[in-house]
Amino acid sequence: MLAESWRLHYRSPAAKWEAHGLPIGNGRLGAVLRGEIARDVVQFNENSLWAGSNNYANGLCGVADDVFDTSMHGFGRYLDFGRVTISFADLDESTVSGYERALDLRHAVAYACFDAGGVRHQRSAFASREADVIVLRYSASAPFGCTVRLESAQGVPSRVAGDTSVVFDGVLGNGLRYCASLVLLECDGRSIAHGDRIVVEDATTLALVLDAGTDYALSAVAGWRGVNPRPVVDERICSATALGWERLHDAHVTKFSAVMDRCRLRWGRPVPELDAQPTDVRLRRYRDGAADVGLEQLAVVLGRYLLVSSSRAEGLPANLQGLWNDSNDPAWGSDYHTNINVQMNYWGAEVTGLSEEHIALLNFMEEVAVPSRSATRAMCGPDVPGWTARTSQSPLGGQSPLGGQWVATQYRGKRLVRPPRLRALGLYSR
């Protein structure tokens, strides 16, 4: 494939998070960048921040789907973690020209660049799997000032720690502990703590390290809880800042591109003139029926990129939205839909050289089998062997009743009895 076909690129900031935001992720920690100019907002997630009760299950066969309880003490839902906001002083958006933002799918780095008032601004972001943090960098050809904020999407207050970091800590209603830290990695200007934020002055380069975590553990035996996340996050941040931006960047690019280079697909004849067009322009053209082989190939590359970015062997598998979610009430709880969706995430794993990403799904299945076995016996009878997975699964061992009225079976003694609705539909003759 041509080099251009490894990029998503646009000539304006994203109007909506989901439509044109650029996702980065390291399999655990992720963010979406919209590329705003004067006030850059980086929304981020960590894939274990979940509402819900441990091992929640509705064991009734035939219950209506509208009783699906995604509350803090029900089945639950995947939650938004927070936002990093960089507000630039004296940056007049009316003077901006030459704007471009892009996501390099081979190297997993998001970029934005533009001129404003005769000053060249360049920004980049990546989610390092090696250091297990997100790194943000802002630079300009003349000194700038900005305000750096870190905000929790769960409403807990942030606090500064010295003049170089902002943190927050909290506990969900289900007892899950969580925390986040944002630390200045490089700054050639002055940084001053001011309330719950950091004010940067006279800088031409500013780099930040972001991390977040919870005390979740993928272990049914441990009650889905592990260690206090604060020391773990602090250690990762400390290790990352010791490396510096250049070493973090180079290690990330080298490792990610090696994974992406395992597979190359080629069909038809891509047209360089089309590859150079913004992605949204190409999509509109393609929807109108025009041919674009390069765009089709780009879709394959994007699919592989998203899987690598939202799944890794030692963590949770990709959920309904990978790991990116800007809502505390996402569609379907952003859960694990076992009727087809979670499988679809991994269709390309084995055939495109991403076998190790499959391990996360296999480990998840092994752990949720423990509460699923209990729920299956509660619904079907104490002597029923094995276990079944319902339509929706949570990483807290929760199962939903979704789809139960269509596919669930009940055992009474040794005689298999089909649910009445299935018999009424004529799907079973006995």
C-alpha positions, -999 to +999 in steps of 0.1 A: +000+000+000+011+036-006+024+055+024-006+079+021-031+051+026-018+046+062-032+079+072-065+094+083-063+131+077-085+162+078-083+199+072-105+211+102-110+201+138-135+173+145-170+187+149-181+156+169-162+132+191-174+101+172-176+114+137-140+125+131-121+122+164-088+105+161-084+075+185-051+064+201-047+035+225-023+011+240-048-017+247-056-005+282-055+033+281-069+053+252-079+088+241-098+106+213-083+138+199-105+163+181-077+187+172-093+219+186-071+250+183-074+275+211-088+250+236-076+214+230-096+188+248-083+153+250-110+128+263-095+096+277-105+062+290-091+033+309-108+001+300-116-012+336-136+018+348-169+000+352-201+007+371-221-024+382-223-051+409-200-081+409-215-111+393-248-095+386-272-119+369-309-120+362-317-157+362-352-155+350-360-169+316-383-148+294-379-115+311-384-084+290-353-067+276-364-034+291-355-046+326-318-045+316-303-027+346-271-007+337-270+012+370-241+013+395-256-016+414-270-036+385-253-050+355-235-017+351-218+001+322-184+012+309-176+048+321-159+079+308-127+085+327-120+122+321-104+150+301-072+169+297-078+205+286-051+227+273-063+263+269-039+286+250-037+323+259-039+348+231-043+323+203-067+340+178-085+313+158-095+339+131-058+340+121-054+303+116-044+289+082-029+257+068-047+236+093-042+198+091-046+169+115-039+133+109-036+099+124-006+079+112-019+043+115+015+027+109+032+045+138+001+052+159+008+089+163-019+116+160-008+150+147-022+185+143-004+215+128-014+251+117-002+287+114-018+314+136-007+350+136+026+341+119+034+314+144+037+277+135+020+253+159+027+215+160+010+190+182+013+152+186+000+124+208+005+087+212-004+059+236+028+040+245+023+003+252+060+000+264+056+028+290+019+022+294+010+059+293-003+086+270+021+113+258+010+147+245+033+173+230+027+209+220+053+231+203+054+265+185+078+287+167+073+314+192+067+314+230+031+306+241+012+305+273-015+279+283-035+265+312-033+227+318-063+210+335-071+174+343-108+167+350-126+135+361-158+125+343-171+111+376-171+145+393-143+141+418-121+172+423-086+175+409-056+188+428-021+200+419+010+183+432+037+209+430+041+230+399+043+201+375+014+177+380-024+175+384-041+144+399-074+130+410-086+100+430-120+085+436-142+056+444-173+045+424-205+036+441-197-001+436-164+003+455-141+004+425-111+027+432-097+048+404-071+076+399-054+096+372-023+118+369-011+143+344+026+154+347+048+178+328+074+157+309+092+186+292+087+224+294+112+250+284+091+278+300+077+284+335+050+263+352+031+275+382+003+257+402-029+278+403-058+263+421-066+229+405-046+236+373-011+245+361-003+277+342+025+275+317+042+307+305+068+315+278+072+280+265+079+268+230+077+231+239+054+214+263+051+176+267+028+159+291+024+123+304-011+110+313-020+078+331-051+064+348-060+032+365-084+013+388-081-015+413-099-039+390-084-074+384-095-099+358-101-126+385-134-141+396-117-157+426-103-123+437-138-107+434-126-087+404-105-065+426-067-060+428-042-035+442-046+002+450-041+019+416-024+051+430+011+036+436+009+017+402+000+049+383+027+069+402+054+043+393+044+043+356+045+081+355+079+082+372+094+056+348+080+075+317+092+109+328+127+094+334+128+084+298+119+117+282+098+125+252+122+114+225+130+080+239+093+074+246+083+084+211+111+064+193+104+032+213+066+035+206+070+041+169+095+012+165+073-013+183+040-003+168+052-002+132+067-036+136+033-050+145+015-032+117+041-043+091+033-080+097+005-078+071+002-060+038-028-062+015-028-052-021-056-053-047-065-030-076-046+001-084-047+029-057-047+064-071-022+088-054-044+118-061-072+102-041-049+092-012-038+128-009-074+140-003-089+144+032-105+113+046-140+129+050-139+140+013-130+105+002-158+090+023-184+113+008-171+105-027-172+067-020-207+069-006-218+086-039-206+055-058-171+065-069-144+039-068-115+042-043-094+011-039-071+030-016-099+039+008-110+002+010-074-008+018-073+020+044-104+005+061-085-028+066-055-010+080-077+010+103-094-022+116-060-037+125-049-005+141-081-003+163-076-039+175-040-034+184-049-001+202-079-016+222-067-051+231-036-067+246-028-101+260-025-091+296-057-070+298-094-068+290-105-075+255-120-048+232-156-040+241-184-027+220-166+006+214-130-008+216-120+011+246-131+046+236-162+061+253-171+097+260-203+090+279-213+077+313-244+062+297-231+046+264-252+026+240-257-009+253-235-001+283-205-004+259-204-040+272-193-073+257-220-085+233-214-122+229-240-128+202-216-116+176-200-082+184-171-092+205-162-119+180-163-093+152-136-073+170-113-103+166-121-116+131-089-102+117-066-112+146-053-145+133-054-138+096-036-104+098-008-113+122-023-101+155-026-135+172-014-123+206-043-098+208-067-128+209-053-138+243-072-111+260-105-125+248-096-160+257-085-150+292-118-130+296-138-161+286-120-182+312-128-159+340-164-151+332-170-188+329-170-189+368-200-167+374-216-178+342-216-214+354-235-204+386-260-183+366-266-211+342-274-236+369-296-211+387-317-207+355-315-242+341-312-264+372-284-275+397-274-306+377-269-289+344-232-293+332-211-266+317-221-230+313-237-206+288-229-170+279-258-145+276-259-117+251-242-091+274-213-097+297-194-073+319-158-075+332-173-077+367-188-111+360-222-096+352-247-111+328-277-094+314-311-109+305-309-094+270-320-120+245-330-144+272-366-146+261-354-157+226-327-182+233-327-193+269-337-229+278-349-243+311-343-277+325-369-294+347-355-325+361-340-344+331-366-331+306-357-302+284-385-276+282-384-249+256-395-214+266-432-208+258-424-179+234-401-201+213-428-228+211-454-202+201-431-190+173-431-225+159-393-228+163-397-260+182-422-288+176-419-303+211 
